Amino acid sequence: TTTTTTTTTTTTRTRNRTPLFVATGSKTGVISSAEILMEGVNGIYESKQIDIGGCSGVPNFPFDTSSAVGALFNDLPHICAGWMDGSVDDSSNCYGLKTDGSWELDFELAKPLKWGGSSVAFGGVQTPWWIIGGDPDGDETEVWGGNPPAEISNGTIKLPTISNTPCMTKISEDLAFVTAIPKFKATDSNTAWIFNIQSNTWTTLPNTLEKRIGPACGYLKTASGRFIVLAGGLRASTTEILNLDTLTWSLGPSIGEDLYGGSMVSVRDDQELLLVGGYSSTALSDIRRMDSSMSSWETVGQLTTARFNFVALAVPE
């Protein structure tokens, strides 16, 4: 008698699990709390304890602030303070989260972000970090780069239109998408541009399909092309998608509820987007994912602390 044994091998798909760093914002009031979340093997994001300088938790930002700007700058998470409740006036200060677990003042903006701001960190020489919001009734912006950091634009980069706080996202080492509502001109939609930081030029895009106050935006690469995803806003639960090859907008999937003040983060080499937090009838803790099919928003985790108008970054593990 011959016995044959068959062995079945099960292969588990390994994902590029980029940690998600979240800090500051608003809940019922302005907050300073910070957390790091990691995607598990089941695809769900969960809070992660880390070892920084012997500490097992993520250190809170030095003070409460909302509508701050953040970036991975000189290889470390950085936050420039935004709106505060009036008890502290540090809205021109930018802090880096050092490897010993401490927040250290790194540089001071020329103009404070008292009413909040937006930013994009590019790559290349000096890793420029472009920051908007210090001139809320004007067109001036700041660009910081180098280590130690210095303002490197000398005031040469100006907005094409004086606008409310924009939504911005990086497209490439030189290009960023920017959309905003003009501040002194009536409109039923948002203006939109692509900005090239190397040539200091603006390319005007078609206006958005809907007017959006406080939306989230992000960059997504798929097999069929490159896209900007714009989601939510005040009393808005819709998504619209800009095809960067045809420069046309189309409607995307519903979020399922109004979502104002959320943050969007590109992960997995820009092949997926995370839509994090926000505000509906209350501050939200949901983490939603859109994959390259762009057909839905799937809930894939919860923040430990619900929040809106906060900083969210993909950081190295």
N, C-alpha and C positions, 0 to 999 in steps of 0.2 A: 504494500500500500504506500502510495506517495502522497505526502501532504504538501500543499502549496500555500505559502503565506503571502498575502498581499499587504503592502505597507502604503498607507495614504499620508501624504505630506500636506499639511495646511500652511499656506503662506499668508502672513499678515502684512498688509500694506503699511509701509513706513512713510509717515508724513514728515515734511520739513516743519517742525514744530517751533515756530518763532514765539518767544515770550511777548506778552502784551503788558506794557507799563501804563498805569492809569493814575492820575493825581489831580488834586484840587477840584474846583468847580462849585456848584451849588446843589443843595438838597432841599432842606427847609430854610437854610441860610447858607452863607458862604463857608466852605470847608477847606481843610488842608490835607486830608487823608490821602494816602497813596497805597497802591497794591500792585502786585505782579500776578498775572494769570498765565497758565500754561495749558495748551491743548493736550488732553489725554489721548490714549490709544483709541478711545471710543469717539473721538472727535469733539468732546465737550471741554470747554475751558473752565478751569478751576483755579482758585487762589493758590499760590505757591509760596512756601516759605523759602527764603534765600539766606545765604550766609555772606553777609557783608561786614567785614571788620568785626566778626564775632557776634553780630546781631542776627537773629533769626527772622525778624520782620522787616518790612520795607519802611524806611523812615519817612514820616510825614514831612511835607514841605514846611519851611520855617514859619509860615503864617497862612491864615485863611485868604484865599483869592479865587476869583472866578473870571472866566473869559481870558485866561492867561494864554501864552503861546509856549510851545515846547518843541524840542527837536533833539535828535541824536547828533550832537555837535562836538567835534574833536573826540569822538568815540565814547562820549558819556552823555547820559540823559541830562538835558538842560531845560529849565523853565524860567521865562521872564514873566514876572508878576503882572496881573491884569487888574480888574476892578476889585476894590476892597470896600469894607463897610465903613471906613472913615477912621477906625481906631489906629490903623497903621498906614503910613504913606511911603511904601517901598515899591511903587508900581513902575519905577525905572530900573529896578534891580533884577539881574539875571543870575541864577544860581545853577551850579553843576552838582550832580550827585556823584561824589567821589568814590573811589574803590574802597575806602575805609568806612563807608556807610554814612558819611556826613554830607550835608548840603553846604556848599561853600560859595560865597559871592564871587562871581567870575568877572562880570563887567556890568556897566551901567549904561542904559540906553540914553541917547541924547534927549529924547522926549518920552515921558512915561506913558504907559498904556492904561491910563486912568479909566477909560471907557471900554477896555478890552482890545484885543487885536487878533490878527491871523498871521501865519508865517509858513514858509517853505524852506527846507534845508536842501541845497543842491550838493553835488559832488564836485570832484575835480580839485584844482589848485585852490587852496585856502578854505575849501568846504564852505562856501558862502551861505549864510543864514539870512534870508530876506524877511524883514519884519514890517508889517503894516498896522497902523492903529494909533501911533503917537501924534498924528496930525489929523484929528477927526473931521475938521472942517477945511482941510487942504489936501494937497496932492503929494506931500513929502513921505518918503519911506526911508528905512535904514537897512544896510547890509553889513553884517559882521562876519569876519573871517580871521583865520590865522590862530596861532597859539604862542603867546597870549593873544586873546581876541582884540581886534581893533575894528572901527568902522571903516569900510574899504570903498564905499561908493561915493563919498564926498558930496552927497546930496544930488547926484546926477540921475537917480532912478525915481521917476515921478509917475503917479497914476494918470491914466488918460482922462478920467472923469472923477470928480470928487464924489465919493460913494460912502454908503454905510459899510460896516465891517464886512469884508468879503469872505467867501469860502474859497480856499486855495488848496491845490494838491500838486505834488511833483509828478511830471510826466517823464522827464529824463534828467541827465546831469545838467542840462542847460535850460529846459523848458518847464513852465508851470502853467496850470489852468487856474484862472481867476474868474469868479462870478460875483456880482454885487448888485444892489439896488442903488441907482443914482440918488444922491442926497438932496439935490436941489432941482430935480426934474421929475415930473409925473410919468409913471410908467406902469404897465400892467404885466410886466415880466422882468426878469433880471438880465442885465447886460453881461456879456461874457467875452473873455479874451484868452489867448495864449501869449505868455510873456517869455522872451528869450533873454536871459540874463547876460549872455556873452555879447550880444549885439545891442542890448538895451532897446529892443523893439517889441511892439505890441501888434498882434494879429487879431483883428476884430472877428468874433464868431457870431453866428445867429443868436438872437435872444433865446432864453429858455422858454419852454412851453407854458410854464406857470410862474407866477410871482412867488418867491420863496424868501421868507424872513427866517434866518437862523437854520439853514439846511446843513446837511453833511455832504461831503463830496470825496471821491476817491478815484484812483486810476486802476484799470483792469486790463490785462492782456489775455486774449483767447486765441484759439486756432483761426478764428475768422477776422481778427483785427485788434485794434486798440480802442479803448472806450473810457469815457468819463461817466461815472455814475453819480447822480445828484438826487438826494433822498430827503424827504420830510421838509420841515420848516413849521412855522407857526400855523396851526390849524391845517396841516397838510400831512396826508398819509401816503402820498404817491411817490413814485420814483420816475425819473426820466434819464435817458441814456444818450450821450453824445458819441457818435461814431467819428473818431478822429481822422479816418481816411476820407469819409464823404462829407464831414462837417455838418451832419444832420442830426436833429434830436428826434427821439421816439420815446413813447411811454414804456416804462418798465413795470415790474411787479409792485403790488401794494405792500406796504409795510404791515398793514393790519390795524394800525392805530395812528393817530396824529403823533408826530415826533419832532419836537423842537430842541435844538441845542445838543444833538448827538454828535459823536465823533466817528469818522470813518478811517480805517487803517488797512492798507494793502499788505497782504501776507502771502507766503508761498511764492516768492518771486513774482509778485503782482498778479498771480493767477486766481486769487480769492480776495474778497473784501469782507471786513468785519464792520458792522454798524453797531456802535457801542453806546449804551445809556441813552440819555435824552430826557425830555419832559413831555408828558401828555396831560393827564389830569393831576399827576404827581410825578416826582422824579422816578426815572426808570433804571432798572439794573440789568435789563436784557442785553445779551450779546447775540447779534444776528449775523448770519453768514450768507453771502452770495457767491456762488461758484461761477465757472466760465460759461455755464448755460444762460446765466442772467435771467432765470425764469422765476426765482422765488427768493424770499428771505427766510432762512431757517434758524430758529433759536438754538444756539449751541453753548449756552452757559449763562451765568449770572455774576454780576459784580458783587463783591461783598458789601459795598456801599453804593446805593443808587445815587446818580448824579447827572447833571447836565452842565453845559458850558465849561468843559474840563479839558485837560490835556490827555491824549492817548497816543502812544508810540509803540512801534515794533522795535524791540531791543535785542542785542545779541544774547545768547544763552550763556 
